[in-house]
Amino acid sequence: MTPEPAGETASAMHGPLAAFLHAQLGALPDAPAAALATARAVPLAAGQPLLQAGQTWSQLFWVEQGALRLYYLDREGRAANKNFYLDGAMLWPLTPALAGQPVDFWVEAIGPSCVWVLPWRAWQAACTTWPAWQALEHRMLAVLLDDKMRREQQFLQCSAEERYQAVCATRPEWLARIPLRHLASYLGITDVALSRIRRRLKTA
């Protein structure tokens, strides 16, 4: 089950999520500001799920601090990481299908984290006439598509070492924050293979 909101550290209207949105999008109009009052902080322990396969994704998530991973389980129950979200990351159901149907992936904390959750339908309705939010949604869809196409190209045309070097170049913050086994899963290799690649590159 998605954890119940608890441990709220500040009023949602004046808390860190409000400050983040103001910094990114400017002053909040009345309707989004009212919807933001329903946001709550959720503390997560390492390995605790925020969203499970089979659930409907009904909330916007903002990572105040910590790290999340989005992953799938294969037919043998093995996890395959698809993305990571660190401090300041925001994620929500970007398409109607994601918001209206049970998801087939998991989102869980990699380590101790604090995530703010906000009911998605209410927030979406409140932001229909807010150009800054609409522009952000369009940018996020473009980023999602670009990431998907890049990963497909890398898995088809690049070696594991080249995929790792691409992460080093584009996501250096992951190297210090993401455990080796999770990073290896994202790259589609074992942690042993990734250790060998890292040693080889360090020697070279």
C-alpha positions as CSV (number, residue, x, y, z in Angstrom):
1,M,0.0,0.0,0.0
2,T,1.1,3.6,-0.6
3,P,2.2,5.0,2.8
4,E,-0.3,7.3,4.5
5,P,0.9,10.9,4.8
6,A,2.6,11.4,8.1
7,G,5.3,13.5,9.7
8,E,4.4,16.7,8.0
9,T,7.3,19.1,8.7
10,A,5.7,22.4,7.5
11,S,2.5,23.9,6.4
12,A,2.0,23.0,2.8
13,M,1.0,26.5,1.9
14,H,4.4,27.8,3.1
15,G,6.5,24.7,3.1
16,P,9.3,23.4,0.9
17,L,7.0,22.2,-1.9
18,A,5.4,25.7,-2.2
19,A,8.8,27.3,-2.2
20,F,10.0,24.9,-4.9
21,L,7.0,25.6,-7.1
22,H,7.3,29.3,-6.7
23,A,11.0,29.2,-7.6
24,Q,10.3,27.1,-10.7
25,L,7.0,28.7,-11.9
26,G,6.6,32.0,-10.2
27,A,3.7,33.1,-8.0
28,L,0.9,30.5,-7.6
29,P,-2.6,31.5,-8.8
30,D,-5.4,31.1,-6.3
31,A,-6.7,27.7,-7.4
32,P,-3.3,26.0,-7.4
33,A,-2.5,27.6,-4.0
34,A,-5.7,26.3,-2.6
35,A,-5.0,22.8,-4.0
36,L,-1.5,22.9,-2.5
37,A,-3.0,23.0,1.0
38,T,-3.8,19.3,0.7
39,A,-0.1,18.3,0.1
40,R,1.5,16.2,2.9
41,A,5.0,15.1,3.7
42,V,5.6,11.3,3.7
43,P,8.7,9.9,5.4
44,L,10.0,6.7,3.8
45,A,12.5,4.1,5.0
46,A,14.9,2.4,2.6
47,G,13.0,-0.1,0.5
48,Q,9.6,1.3,1.4
49,P,7.3,1.6,-1.6
50,L,5.5,4.8,-2.6
51,L,3.6,3.2,-5.5
52,Q,3.1,-0.5,-6.2
53,A,2.3,-2.4,-9.4
54,G,-1.5,-2.9,-9.5
55,Q,-2.3,0.5,-7.8
56,T,-3.7,3.5,-9.6
57,W,-1.2,6.4,-9.6
58,S,-3.4,9.2,-8.1
59,Q,-0.7,11.5,-6.6
60,L,2.0,13.9,-7.6
61,F,5.3,13.2,-5.9
62,W,8.0,15.7,-5.0
63,V,11.2,14.5,-3.4
64,E,12.2,17.0,-0.8
65,Q,15.2,14.8,0.2
66,G,16.3,11.3,-0.5
67,A,16.2,9.0,-3.6
68,L,13.6,7.0,-5.3
69,R,13.8,4.3,-8.0
70,L,11.2,3.3,-10.6
71,Y,11.4,-0.3,-11.5
72,Y,9.6,-3.2,-13.1
73,L,9.6,-6.9,-12.1
74,D,10.2,-9.5,-14.8
75,R,8.5,-12.9,-14.9
76,E,11.0,-14.3,-12.5
77,G,10.5,-11.5,-10.0
78,R,13.8,-9.7,-10.8
79,A,13.8,-6.0,-10.6
80,A,14.8,-3.8,-13.6
81,N,15.4,-0.2,-12.8
82,K,14.1,2.4,-15.3
83,N,14.8,5.7,-13.6
84,F,16.0,7.4,-10.4
85,Y,14.7,10.5,-8.7
86,L,16.8,12.6,-6.3
87,D,16.3,15.7,-4.2
88,G,14.0,18.2,-6.0
89,A,12.6,15.7,-8.5
90,M,8.9,15.9,-9.3
91,L,6.9,13.1,-10.9
92,W,3.3,12.6,-11.7
93,P,1.1,10.5,-14.1
94,L,1.9,12.4,-17.3
95,T,-0.6,10.6,-19.5
96,P,-4.3,9.8,-19.0
97,A,-3.5,6.0,-19.1
98,L,-1.0,6.4,-16.2
99,A,-3.6,8.2,-14.1
100,G,-6.6,6.0,-15.0
101,Q,-5.3,2.5,-15.1
102,P,-3.3,0.3,-12.6
103,V,0.4,0.8,-13.1
104,D,2.7,-2.2,-13.8
105,F,5.8,-0.7,-12.1
106,W,7.0,0.2,-8.6
107,V,8.3,3.4,-7.1
108,E,10.2,3.0,-3.8
109,A,12.8,4.7,-1.7
110,I,16.4,3.7,-2.1
111,G,17.3,5.2,1.3
112,P,15.6,7.3,3.9
113,S,13.6,9.9,2.1
114,C,11.0,12.6,2.6
115,V,8.5,12.9,-0.3
116,W,5.6,15.3,-0.5
117,V,2.4,13.9,-2.0
118,L,-0.4,15.9,-3.6
119,P,-3.7,14.5,-5.0
120,W,-3.2,14.6,-8.7
121,R,-6.7,15.1,-10.0
122,A,-7.4,18.1,-7.8
123,W,-4.0,19.6,-8.7
124,Q,-4.5,19.0,-12.4
125,A,-8.0,20.6,-12.3
126,A,-6.6,23.6,-10.4
127,C,-3.8,24.2,-12.9
128,T,-5.9,24.0,-16.2
129,T,-5.6,27.8,-16.7
130,W,-2.1,28.2,-15.3
131,P,0.3,28.7,-18.3
132,A,3.5,28.1,-16.4
133,W,2.3,24.7,-15.2
134,Q,1.0,23.7,-18.7
135,A,4.4,24.6,-20.1
136,L,6.1,22.5,-17.5
137,E,3.9,19.5,-18.3
138,H,4.8,19.8,-22.0
139,R,8.5,20.0,-21.2
140,M,8.3,16.9,-19.0
141,L,6.5,15.0,-21.8
142,A,9.3,16.0,-24.1
143,V,12.0,14.9,-21.6
144,L,10.2,11.6,-21.1
145,L,10.1,10.9,-24.8
146,D,13.8,12.0,-25.3
147,D,14.9,9.7,-22.4
148,K,13.0,6.7,-23.8
149,M,14.4,7.1,-27.3
150,R,17.9,7.6,-25.9
151,R,17.7,4.5,-23.8
152,E,16.4,2.4,-26.7
153,Q,19.2,3.6,-28.9
154,Q,21.9,2.9,-26.2
155,F,20.6,-0.6,-25.6
156,L,20.5,-1.3,-29.3
157,Q,23.8,0.3,-30.4
158,C,26.1,0.8,-27.3
159,S,28.1,-1.5,-25.2
160,A,27.6,-1.7,-21.4
161,E,30.7,0.4,-20.9
162,E,29.5,3.1,-23.3
163,R,26.1,3.2,-21.5
164,Y,28.0,3.6,-18.2
165,Q,30.1,6.4,-19.6
166,A,26.9,8.1,-20.8
167,V,25.5,8.0,-17.3
168,C,28.8,9.5,-16.0
169,A,28.5,12.3,-18.5
170,T,24.8,13.1,-18.1
171,R,23.9,12.0,-14.6
172,P,27.1,12.4,-12.4
173,E,25.0,12.9,-9.3
174,W,23.8,9.3,-9.6
175,L,27.3,8.0,-9.1
176,A,27.5,9.2,-5.6
177,R,23.9,8.6,-4.6
178,I,22.8,5.4,-6.3
179,P,24.0,2.0,-4.9
180,L,26.1,0.0,-7.4
181,R,23.5,-2.8,-7.7
182,H,20.8,-0.4,-8.7
183,L,22.9,1.4,-11.2
184,A,23.9,-1.9,-12.7
185,S,20.3,-2.9,-13.1
186,Y,19.6,0.4,-14.9
187,L,22.4,-0.3,-17.3
188,G,21.1,-3.9,-17.9
189,I,24.2,-5.6,-16.4
190,T,25.2,-7.3,-13.1
191,D,26.9,-5.4,-10.4
192,V,30.0,-7.6,-10.9
193,A,30.1,-6.5,-14.5
194,L,29.8,-2.9,-13.6
195,S,32.6,-3.2,-11.0
196,R,34.8,-4.6,-13.7
197,I,33.9,-1.7,-16.1
198,R,34.7,0.8,-13.4
199,R,38.1,-0.8,-12.6
200,R,39.0,-0.9,-16.3
201,L,38.1,2.7,-16.8
202,K,40.0,3.8,-13.7
203,T,43.1,1.9,-14.8
204,A,42.9,3.3,-18.3
